[in-house]
Each structure stands twice: as structure tokens, then as C-alpha cells.
């Protein structure tokens, strides 16, 4: 038998916070999953931004 899908785990999009203020064209976004029951706050992760060529803070967007 196959497992049932977990309805608490949802896909979220992480977007770079530093790129808008820098004026560089393009948007750095990552897709990940989170458990909305355990993690009610918005996610913040440090990820690589290829447009700025450095690691920046990415926050969850709606």
C-alpha cells in the first residue's frame, strides 16, 4: 500500500531580501517545503544568490 500524502507539509518560496535594494536585475528564488503545524513562522535561510554572487538571506513569501 502507498502512504497517504502529508497535508501538513506545504511548498514555500524563499526570495532574496538584499537584491531589491542593490538594483541588480533578476530575482533569486528557491522552493522548499515546511511543516505548517510545527513551523508557524515564516522561514529564513541563507542561500546562494547567483545574481549577486554571494550568500544572502532569503525569506518566505506568500
Secondary structure, 3 states (H helix, E strand, C coil): CCCCCCCCEEEEEEEECCHHHHCCCCCCEEEEEEECCCCCCCCEEEEEECCCCEEEEEEEEC
